[in-house]
């Protein structure tokens, strides 16, 4: 984190955009902490809060769109070539795609708040050949909610912006998990109600 502070101060909005775009693609960048830092810089008056949110959102959209394209055009060939070496059962892969076709829209919205998931949801949307318009309809509002949440937390935490990681795991992650459980339970009840 020490190396990101001077980077963001030096490159400001371009730094936020680039770091979030690369972070969404899976580079080891602490996305939530980075956005909280952007919020703190807005609190200090170094950058504008609305611009910080807009640029963070644009970086997120760019990163998630690249993930989608990578999954769409390179996902299947990669998995077909390396599935045996990676010990991936083709039947399990097919079931994963079926599951994603059913529930992937919800995963695109809530997945941003689950570490690790946000790096994979866009790629799986591409692999499952979800139309880009449908992908954007769910992924972009989820990305906006995610960026607004963490930039705002950094802004209101002020000098204590580093606590965002603790608050994220204490409050936001459990809420995201509860949302997933409720969603799956509703779908299960609907499915059984039709039978």
Secondary structure in CASP SS format (residue, H / E / C, confidence):
PFRMAT SS
TARGET T0000
AUTHOR 0000-0000-0000
METHOD secondary structure of the structure
MODEL  1
X C 1.00
X H 1.00
X H 1.00
X H 1.00
X H 1.00
X H 1.00
X H 1.00
X H 1.00
X H 1.00
X H 1.00
X H 1.00
X H 1.00
X H 1.00
X H 1.00
X H 1.00
X H 1.00
X H 1.00
X H 1.00
X H 1.00
X H 1.00
X H 1.00
X H 1.00
X H 1.00
X H 1.00
X C 1.00
X C 1.00
X C 1.00
X C 1.00
X C 1.00
X C 1.00
X H 1.00
X H 1.00
X H 1.00
X H 1.00
X H 1.00
X H 1.00
X H 1.00
X H 1.00
X H 1.00
X H 1.00
X H 1.00
X H 1.00
X H 1.00
X H 1.00
X C 1.00
X C 1.00
X C 1.00
X C 1.00
X H 1.00
X H 1.00
X H 1.00
X H 1.00
X H 1.00
X H 1.00
X H 1.00
X H 1.00
X H 1.00
X H 1.00
X H 1.00
X H 1.00
X H 1.00
X H 1.00
X H 1.00
X H 1.00
X H 1.00
X H 1.00
X H 1.00
X H 1.00
X H 1.00
X H 1.00
X H 1.00
X H 1.00
X H 1.00
X H 1.00
X H 1.00
X H 1.00
X H 1.00
X H 1.00
X H 1.00
X H 1.00
X H 1.00
X H 1.00
X C 1.00
X C 1.00
X C 1.00
X C 1.00
X C 1.00
X C 1.00
X C 1.00
X H 1.00
X H 1.00
X H 1.00
X H 1.00
X H 1.00
X H 1.00
X H 1.00
X H 1.00
X H 1.00
X H 1.00
X H 1.00
X H 1.00
X H 1.00
X H 1.00
X H 1.00
X H 1.00
X H 1.00
X H 1.00
X H 1.00
X H 1.00
X H 1.00
X H 1.00
X H 1.00
X H 1.00
X C 1.00
X C 1.00
X C 1.00
X H 1.00
X H 1.00
X H 1.00
X H 1.00
X H 1.00
X H 1.00
X H 1.00
X H 1.00
X H 1.00
X H 1.00
X H 1.00
X C 1.00
X C 1.00
X C 1.00
X C 1.00
X H 1.00
X H 1.00
X H 1.00
X H 1.00
X H 1.00
X H 1.00
X H 1.00
X H 1.00
X H 1.00
X H 1.00
X H 1.00
X H 1.00
X H 1.00
X H 1.00
X H 1.00
X H 1.00
X H 1.00
X H 1.00
X H 1.00
X H 1.00
X H 1.00
X H 1.00
X H 1.00
X H 1.00
X H 1.00
X H 1.00
X H 1.00
X H 1.00
X H 1.00
X H 1.00
X H 1.00
X H 1.00
X H 1.00
X H 1.00
X H 1.00
X H 1.00
X H 1.00
X H 1.00
X H 1.00
X H 1.00
X H 1.00
X H 1.00
X H 1.00
X H 1.00
X H 1.00
X H 1.00
X H 1.00
X H 1.00
X H 1.00
X H 1.00
X H 1.00
X H 1.00
X H 1.00
X H 1.00
X H 1.00
X H 1.00
X H 1.00
X H 1.00
X H 1.00
X H 1.00
X H 1.00
X H 1.00
X H 1.00
X C 1.00
END
